[in-house]
Amino acid sequence: MPPTVRTAFPSPHELPEPPGAEGWQRLYPYHLLFQRDRREEDESAFWFCDSQHWPSVIKPFEATAVEFSVKGMGQFNTRYFVTPTAYGMDRRIHQGYCYLSPVAVPAHEVQARVPEFLQRAGHYFEHWQELLANWKHKVVGTIRELEAIRFTPLPDVQPFEEVEAGLGLDPSDTLLAGYDRLIALCHRNWQYHFEFLNLGYAAYLDFFTACKRWFPDMPDLGIAKMVQGVDLELFRPEEELRKLAELAVELGVDDVLIGPEPGPRTLEELGASPDGRVWTEAWRAARDPWFNFTSGTGFYSSDVYWRDDPSVPLHYIRDYVQRLRKGEPIDRNLAGLVAERERISAEYAALLEPSEYDVFEAKLRLARQAYPYVENHNFYIEHWTMGVFWRQARELSRLLWADGFWPAEDDMFYLTRDEVREALFDHVNGWATGRRPAGRTHWPLEVERRRRIMDALARRPPEPALGNLPESVTEPLSVMLWGITPERIRSWLDGYADGDLVGVPASPGLAVGTARIVRGPEDLPFVREGEVIVAPVTAPSWGPVFAKARAVVTDIGGVMSHAAIVCREYSLPAVTGTGTASTLITTGQRLRVDGGAGTVTVLDPRTRQTSEVGRSPS
């Protein structure tokens, strides 16, 4: 009997709940859920799992980032720039994972939106550098406001000086206002996040589309290479690590850095010598702001930031020091990338008619102007802003934990942000009245129940998509960032056949190596020299680990995804957007990765993970 050919993905209304996860829907706001009375509408749409930003289950408070980010993306497409062919994204959380659905502009409305878009987007493109400088000022200013928030315990009684001055307010006013401020400032920077991002992808998509028209046989990677080799701020944290490694060797303090478990004690040991103190001063100079960087995506309260856990960047510095001692280069070949970029651009420009050359140059110039923001914003928002946001939220969680609201310090994240506001008022009300807050008996058991549900959800990987296949995809981020095209969606339906997976050709090159499944930053220490990293998604901060890898394969991502851009800048073969590679491939299997063709071949499909290739760090 021939295999069944699927024509649609599962319905969110028919997927069975993982055992032990019953009642998970009550953990999230109603508007983030698929609703029974909207079943027909839900099932007729296409929903893809955004594992690029949320590769694991999302706690209720962490859903704040889902809401703010997707709302920000939509408002700039729909209301601010009036993008002709695309509104924003609809979003749902289903069984703990985030699903997105592009919202297309009806065909009869497209032309009416064009003049508005040209005027609005044109103004930004014409004043790009000036407006971008203002953007950075706004974003950093908001971060500094976030950093200034303090959640301090309420006093037994107010100081007499405040009574004497007739203040008429108690400290709970500051505490409640601080929480409201925390949420409002996070929302503000998520709006700034998309002020330039949609235009950045639109500029590249316009250049991409024009190249496909001029050069029908031109590979997607050839177009991407024409904007590569730029000085990205997103690479600045790693550049600081390389500088610190070189400085350690220069000062002769590198012996201290190559210990098996570098961490806070390493910094203390370095501070005991004059040359070591020179090095630690350079460390402190790099730490703010560049170590506000996480090996995660920035969307989870549990993401570990370099600033807060020095062992993470110190491990990377140790690896760089060891490579320097072997005489190996540690800098990326920026000059080579630029030379290749200019060569490819010139070769294709020479194929054009003279009348088309100026248009080509203008579109290329605009794409290159906008391209750096596509990555740089990631440091300022996902990493720096969210790092401060999570740090402040953890401080508040500890304050309520100390009052007996939940079993562990960070358990506040099992509440929604509105529930946190209720719990906080319960806390200040108990302080004000002298009575025991209701939260001390309500929340501990409820948090434990939610913890069990989240654990059950985490045991089942998400479906790559839900609902129907779209006829077309016109939203720029969907195509460029996530790699959502009808062809890619069809490959997800076709699945895993004859040992091959098909994805987006993200970074050229052919590599053969042993697979290493990396589900999150906690798996990075186990990556060995010459392995192929296979992950739901990679983070920009994985750059130092890429020095060990032979190739990269991800479940999601387009030609302009973070994984694709970073791998191209490191000249590392990559295939993105495979849909299910991290669930179908096993650590230890031999793979052939063709980054130019976008294919991943499993060379020994019967191999399974063993302790030999499993959890043993290199």
C-alpha positions in Angstrom: 0.0 0.0 0.0 1.5 3.4 -1.0 2.2 5.8 1.9 -0.5 8.3 2.9 0.2 11.7 1.5 -0.8 14.4 4.0 -2.5 17.5 2.8 -2.8 19.3 6.1 -1.3 19.5 9.5 -3.1 18.3 12.7 -6.0 20.4 14.0 -5.2 22.1 17.3 -8.6 21.0 18.5 -7.8 17.3 17.9 -4.3 16.8 19.3 -4.5 14.8 22.5 -3.1 16.3 25.6 0.1 14.8 27.0 -0.5 12.6 30.0 -0.4 14.7 33.1 -1.0 18.0 31.3 -4.7 18.0 31.7 -6.0 21.6 32.4 -2.9 23.3 30.8 -5.2 25.8 29.1 -6.0 27.5 32.4 -2.4 28.6 32.7 -2.6 31.2 29.9 -4.9 34.2 29.1 -7.9 33.2 27.0 -6.8 35.2 24.0 -3.6 33.1 23.6 -5.6 29.9 23.2 -7.5 28.2 20.4 -11.2 28.7 21.2 -13.9 26.1 20.4 -16.2 28.7 19.0 -13.5 29.7 16.5 -12.7 26.2 15.4 -13.5 26.6 11.8 -11.5 29.8 11.5 -8.6 28.2 13.4 -8.5 25.1 11.3 -8.6 27.0 8.0 -5.5 29.0 8.9 -1.9 27.8 8.8 0.0 28.0 12.2 3.7 27.3 12.4 5.6 26.6 15.7 7.9 29.4 16.4 10.7 27.2 17.8 13.2 29.9 16.6 12.3 32.0 19.6 10.4 29.6 21.9 12.0 26.2 21.4 10.7 24.9 24.8 7.5 25.2 26.8 6.5 28.7 27.9 5.7 29.4 31.5 2.6 31.7 32.1 4.6 34.8 32.9 7.0 34.2 30.0 4.0 34.5 27.7 4.3 38.2 28.2 7.1 38.2 25.7 4.9 36.3 23.2 2.2 38.9 23.6 4.4 42.0 23.4 6.7 40.8 20.5 3.9 39.7 18.2 1.8 42.7 19.0 4.8 45.0 18.2 5.4 43.2 14.9 1.8 43.6 13.8 1.4 47.3 14.8 4.3 48.4 12.5 3.1 46.4 9.5 -0.6 47.2 10.0 -0.8 50.7 11.4 2.6 52.4 11.3 4.1 51.7 7.9 0.9 50.3 6.3 2.7 47.4 4.6 0.7 46.7 1.4 0.6 42.9 1.4 0.8 41.9 5.0 -0.7 42.7 8.3 0.9 41.1 11.4 0.8 37.7 12.9 -1.9 36.0 14.9 -0.5 34.0 17.9 -1.6 31.1 20.1 0.0 29.0 22.8 -0.9 25.4 22.3 0.2 22.7 24.7 2.9 25.1 26.0 4.4 26.1 22.6 4.0 29.3 20.5 2.3 29.1 17.1 2.1 32.0 14.7 -0.1 32.6 11.6 0.6 35.3 9.1 -2.3 37.6 8.4 -2.5 38.6 4.7 -4.0 41.9 3.4 -7.0 41.1 1.2 -6.1 41.5 -2.4 -8.6 44.3 -3.0 -6.9 46.5 -0.3 -3.3 46.1 -1.4 -3.1 48.9 -4.0 -4.7 51.4 -1.6 -2.0 50.8 0.9 0.9 51.3 -1.5 1.1 55.1 -1.5 1.0 55.2 2.3 3.7 52.6 2.6 6.0 54.4 0.1 5.7 57.7 1.9 6.2 56.2 5.4 8.9 53.6 4.6 10.5 56.1 2.2 11.0 58.6 5.0 12.7 56.0 7.1 15.0 54.8 4.3 16.0 58.4 3.5 16.8 59.2 7.1 18.0 55.8 8.2 21.2 56.6 10.1 19.6 59.6 11.8 16.5 57.7 12.9 18.6 54.7 13.9 20.8 56.8 16.2 17.6 58.1 17.8 16.4 54.5 18.1 19.5 53.5 20.0 19.1 56.5 22.3 15.5 55.5 23.0 16.2 51.8 23.6 19.2 52.4 25.9 17.3 55.0 27.8 14.5 52.5 28.4 17.0 49.9 29.6 18.4 52.3 32.1 14.9 53.0 33.4 14.4 49.3 33.8 17.7 48.9 35.6 16.6 51.7 38.1 13.5 49.7 39.3 13.9 48.3 42.8 11.6 45.8 44.6 12.5 46.2 48.2 10.8 44.6 51.2 8.2 46.7 53.0 9.3 48.1 56.4 7.7 47.2 59.7 6.6 50.9 60.0 7.2 53.9 57.9 10.0 56.3 59.0 8.7 59.1 61.2 10.3 61.6 58.8 7.8 60.7 56.1 5.0 61.2 58.6 6.5 64.5 59.7 6.7 65.6 56.1 3.0 64.7 55.5 3.9 62.3 52.7 0.5 60.6 52.9 1.7 57.5 50.9 3.1 54.2 52.0 6.0 52.2 50.3 3.5 49.9 48.7 2.7 52.7 46.3 6.3 52.5 45.0 6.2 48.7 44.9 3.0 48.5 42.9 4.1 51.3 40.6 7.5 49.5 40.1 5.7 46.4 38.8 3.5 48.4 36.5 6.6 50.3 35.3 8.5 47.0 34.7 5.7 45.8 32.4 5.2 49.1 30.6 8.9 49.5 29.9 9.2 46.0 28.5 6.3 46.7 26.3 7.9 50.0 25.1 11.1 48.4 24.0 9.3 45.6 22.2 7.6 48.3 20.2 11.0 49.8 19.4 12.2 46.4 18.4 10.0 46.4 15.3 10.5 50.1 14.4 13.2 49.1 11.9 13.0 45.4 11.7 10.1 45.0 9.4 11.7 47.5 7.0 15.0 45.7 7.2 13.5 42.5 6.0 11.3 44.3 3.4 14.4 46.0 1.9 16.2 42.7 1.6 13.0 40.9 0.3 12.7 43.7 -2.4 16.3 43.1 -3.4 15.8 39.4 -3.3 12.7 39.5 -5.5 14.4 41.8 -8.0 17.4 39.5 -8.3 15.1 36.5 -8.9 13.6 38.6 -11.7 16.9 39.6 -13.3 18.7 36.3 -12.6 16.1 33.5 -12.5 18.8 30.8 -11.9 20.6 32.7 -9.2 20.6 30.6 -5.9 19.1 32.3 -2.8 22.6 32.0 -1.2 24.1 34.0 -3.9 21.8 36.9 -3.1 22.5 36.6 0.6 26.2 36.7 0.0 25.9 40.1 -1.6 25.1 41.6 1.8 27.5 39.6 4.0 30.7 40.6 5.7 29.5 43.7 7.7 30.6 44.8 11.1 27.7 43.7 13.3 27.2 44.8 16.9 25.7 41.4 17.6 29.2 40.0 17.2 30.7 42.5 19.7 30.2 40.3 22.8 32.2 37.5 21.1 34.8 40.0 19.9 35.3 41.1 23.5 36.0 37.5 24.4 38.6 37.1 21.7 40.3 40.4 22.9 40.3 39.2 26.4 41.9 35.9 25.3 44.6 37.7 23.4 45.2 40.1 26.3 45.6 37.1 28.7 48.3 35.6 26.5 50.0 39.0 26.1 50.0 39.6 29.9 51.1 36.1 30.6 48.1 35.3 32.8 46.6 32.7 30.5 47.6 29.8 32.7 44.9 30.9 35.2 42.2 30.8 32.5 42.7 27.3 31.2 41.6 25.5 34.4 38.9 22.8 34.0 36.1 24.8 35.7 36.6 28.6 35.2 34.3 30.8 37.2 34.2 33.5 39.9 37.2 32.0 41.7 39.2 32.4 38.4 38.5 36.2 38.6 39.5 36.2 42.2 42.8 34.5 41.4 43.5 36.9 38.6 42.9 39.8 40.9 45.8 38.7 43.1 48.5 39.8 40.6 49.2 43.2 39.0 48.9 41.8 35.4 45.8 39.8 36.5 44.2 43.1 37.8 44.9 44.7 34.4 43.0 41.8 32.8 40.1 41.9 35.2 39.8 45.7 34.6 39.4 44.9 30.9 36.9 42.2 31.8 34.8 44.8 33.8 35.0 47.3 30.9 33.6 44.7 28.5 30.9 43.4 30.9 28.7 46.5 30.6 27.0 46.3 28.2 28.4 43.5 26.1 28.0 40.7 28.6 24.2 41.3 28.8 24.2 38.3 26.5 22.6 34.9 26.8 23.2 31.5 25.4 19.4 31.2 25.2 17.0 33.1 23.1 16.2 35.8 25.7 12.6 34.8 25.9 12.8 32.6 29.0 13.1 33.6 32.6 15.7 30.8 33.1 18.0 32.1 30.4 21.5 32.5 31.8 23.3 35.7 31.0 27.1 36.1 30.8 26.9 39.1 33.1 25.3 37.0 35.9 27.3 33.8 35.4 30.9 34.6 34.5 31.6 30.8 34.0 29.9 31.0 30.6 32.1 33.6 29.0 35.2 32.3 30.9 34.6 28.8 29.3 34.6 30.5 25.9 37.7 32.5 26.7 39.5 29.3 27.8 38.7 27.7 24.4 40.1 30.8 22.6 43.3 30.8 24.8 43.9 27.1 24.0 43.5 27.8 20.3 45.9 30.8 20.5 48.5 28.5 22.3 48.2 26.1 19.3 48.9 29.0 16.9 45.3 28.8 15.5 43.5 31.9 14.2 40.5 33.0 16.3 39.1 35.9 14.3 36.5 35.4 11.6 37.6 36.1 8.1 35.8 39.4 7.6 38.1 40.5 4.7 37.5 37.2 2.8 33.7 37.7 3.3 33.9 41.2 2.0 36.0 40.2 -1.0 33.5 37.4 -1.9 30.6 39.8 -1.5 32.1 42.4 -3.9 33.1 39.7 -6.4 29.6 38.2 -6.6 28.0 41.6 -6.8 30.2 42.7 -9.6 29.7 39.5 -11.6 26.0 39.7 -11.5 25.9 43.5 -12.1 27.9 42.9 -15.3 25.1 40.7 -16.7 22.5 43.5 -16.5 21.4 45.9 -19.2 22.9 49.4 -18.7 19.4 50.7 -18.0 19.0 48.3 -15.1 22.4 48.8 -13.5 21.4 51.9 -11.4 18.3 50.2 -10.1 20.4 47.1 -9.1 22.9 49.4 -7.3 20.2 51.3 -5.5 18.4 48.2 -4.3 21.7 46.6 -3.2 22.7 49.7 -1.3 19.4 49.8 0.5 19.6 46.1 1.4 23.1 46.6 2.8 22.0 49.7 4.7 19.2 47.9 6.4 20.9 44.5 6.8 22.9 45.2 10.0 19.8 46.1 12.0 18.3 42.7 11.2 20.9 41.3 13.6 22.0 44.2 15.8 18.5 44.7 17.3 18.8 41.3 18.8 21.5 42.4 21.2 19.6 45.4 22.4 16.2 43.8 22.8 16.3 40.0 23.2 19.5 40.1 25.1 20.1 43.4 27.0 16.5 44.5 27.5 15.1 41.1 28.4 18.2 40.3 30.6 17.4 43.3 32.7 13.6 42.5 32.7 14.1 38.9 33.9 16.6 40.0 36.5 14.2 42.5 37.9 11.3 40.0 37.8 13.4 37.5 39.7 14.0 40.1 42.4 10.2 40.6 42.7 9.7 36.8 42.8 12.2 36.5 45.7 10.4 39.2 47.6 7.1 37.3 47.4 8.8 34.0 48.0 10.2 35.4 51.3 6.5 36.2 52.2 5.6 32.5 51.7 3.8 32.9 48.4 5.6 29.9 46.6 8.0 27.1 47.3 11.0 28.3 45.3 12.6 31.7 44.6 11.7 31.8 40.9 8.2 30.3 41.1 6.5 33.6 40.2 7.0 32.7 36.6 4.2 30.0 36.9 1.8 33.0 37.2 0.5 35.2 34.4 1.5 38.8 34.6 -2.0 39.8 35.7 -1.9 37.1 38.4 1.4 38.5 39.6 -0.3 42.0 40.0 -3.0 40.4 42.0 -0.5 38.5 44.2 1.5 41.6 44.7 -1.6 43.5 45.9 -2.4 40.6 48.2 1.1 41.0 49.6 0.8 44.7 50.2 -2.7 44.4 51.6 -1.5 41.8 54.1 1.2 44.2 55.1 -1.2 47.1 55.4 -3.9 45.2 57.4 -1.6 43.1 59.6 -3.4 39.9 58.4 -1.9 36.9 56.7 -2.1 37.2 52.9 -4.3 34.7 51.2 -1.5 33.9 48.7 0.4 32.0 51.4 -2.1 29.3 51.2 -3.4 29.7 47.7 -0.3 29.8 45.6 2.1 27.1 46.9 -0.2 24.2 46.0 -1.3 25.9 42.7 2.4 26.5 41.7 3.2 22.9 42.3 0.2 21.8 40.2 1.4 24.1 37.4 4.9 22.8 37.7 3.7 19.3 37.1 1.7 20.4 34.1 4.7 22.2 32.5 6.9 19.1 33.1 4.3 17.0 31.3 4.1 19.4 28.3 7.9 19.5 28.0 8.0 15.7 27.5 6.3 15.9 24.1 7.9 17.8 21.3 5.6 20.2 19.4 4.1 19.7 16.0 6.0 21.9 13.5 2.7 23.3 12.2 -1.0 23.1 12.6 -4.0 23.6 10.3 -4.1 24.1 6.5 -1.4 24.8 3.9 -1.4 28.5 2.9 -1.8 29.3 -0.8 0.9 32.0 -0.5 3.0 33.7 2.1 3.5 37.5 1.7 4.6 38.6 5.2 8.3 39.6 4.9 9.5 38.2 8.3 7.7 34.9 7.6 9.7 34.4 4.4 13.1 35.8 5.4 13.3 35.1 9.1 11.3 31.8 9.6 11.7 30.5 6.0 7.9 30.0 5.7 7.2 29.4 2.1 4.7 27.0 0.5 7.6 24.8 -0.7 9.1 24.6 2.8 5.8 23.8 4.3 5.2 21.0 1.8 8.6 19.5 2.8 7.5 19.4 6.4 4.4 17.5 5.4 6.5 15.1 3.3 8.8 14.6 6.2 11.7 12.2 6.5 12.2 10.0 3.4 15.1 7.8 2.3 17.4 9.2 5.0 17.2 12.8 3.7 15.8 16.0 5.2 15.2 19.1 3.1 15.6 22.6 4.4 16.7 26.1 3.5 20.2 26.4 1.9 21.4 28.8 4.6 25.2 28.8 4.4 27.2 27.1 1.7 29.6 24.2 2.0 29.6 20.4 2.3 30.4 18.7 5.6 30.3 15.2 7.0 30.3 14.7 10.7 28.7 13.1 13.8 25.4 14.7 14.9 25.2 16.4 18.3 21.6 17.2 19.4 21.6 20.5 21.2 18.2 21.3 22.6 19.4 24.3 24.6 22.4 26.1 26.0 22.8 23.5 28.7 23.9 21.1 26.0 26.6 23.3 24.5 29.4 22.0 26.8 29.0 18.6 25.3 29.7 19.7 21.7 32.9 18.0 20.5 35.4 19.1 17.8 34.1 18.3 14.3 30.5 17.5 15.2 27.4 18.7 13.4 25.1 20.7 15.7 21.5 19.8 15.2 19.1 22.0 17.2 15.6 23.3 17.2 17.3 26.7 16.8 20.6 28.3 17.6 21.3 31.6 19.4 23.7 34.3 18.2 25.8 33.8 21.3 26.7 30.2 20.2 29.4 31.7 17.9 32.3 30.5 20.1 30.9 26.9 19.9 30.7 27.1 16.2 34.5 27.2 16.1 34.3 23.5 17.1 31.4 22.5 14.8 31.6 21.2 11.3 28.1 22.3 10.3 24.7 23.4 11.7 21.2 22.1 11.1 18.1 23.7 12.6 14.3 22.9 12.6 13.3 26.4 11.7 14.7 29.5 10.0 15.0 31.2 6.6 17.9 32.5 4.7 17.9 35.6 6.9 17.4 33.8 10.2 19.9 34.4 13.0 21.4 30.9 12.5 21.8 31.4 8.7 23.4 34.9 9.1 25.8 33.8 11.8 26.9 30.6 10.0 27.6 32.6 6.8 29.7 35.1 8.8 31.6 32.1 10.2 31.8 30.3 6.9 30.1 27.3 8.4 27.8 25.1 6.3 24.2 25.3 7.5 20.7 24.0 6.6 17.8 25.7 8.4 14.0 25.2 8.3 14.1 21.4 8.2 11.0 21.2 10.4 11.9 18.2 12.5 15.6 17.5 12.3 16.2 17.7 16.0 13.5 15.1 16.8 14.3 12.7 13.9 18.1 12.7 14.2 20.0 11.1 17.1 23.3 12.1 18.7 26.0 9.9 17.2 24.5 9.5 13.7 26.8 10.3 10.8 25.4 13.2 8.7 26.2 14.7 5.3 25.2 18.4 5.3 25.0 20.2 2.0 24.5 23.9 2.9 24.3 24.9 -0.8 21.6 22.4 -1.7 19.7 22.6 1.7 19.8 18.8 2.3 20.8 16.7 5.3 21.5 13.0 4.7 21.7 10.5 7.5 24.4 8.1 6.5 23.8 5.5 9.2 20.1 5.7 10.1 20.2 2.7 12.5 22.7 4.3 14.8 21.3 5.3 18.2 22.6 7.4 21.0 24.8 5.6 23.5 26.6 6.7 26.6 29.8 6.9 24.4 28.4 9.7 22.3 25.9 11.1 24.9 26.4 13.3 27.9 30.1 13.4 28.2 31.6 16.9 27.9 34.7 17.4 25.8 
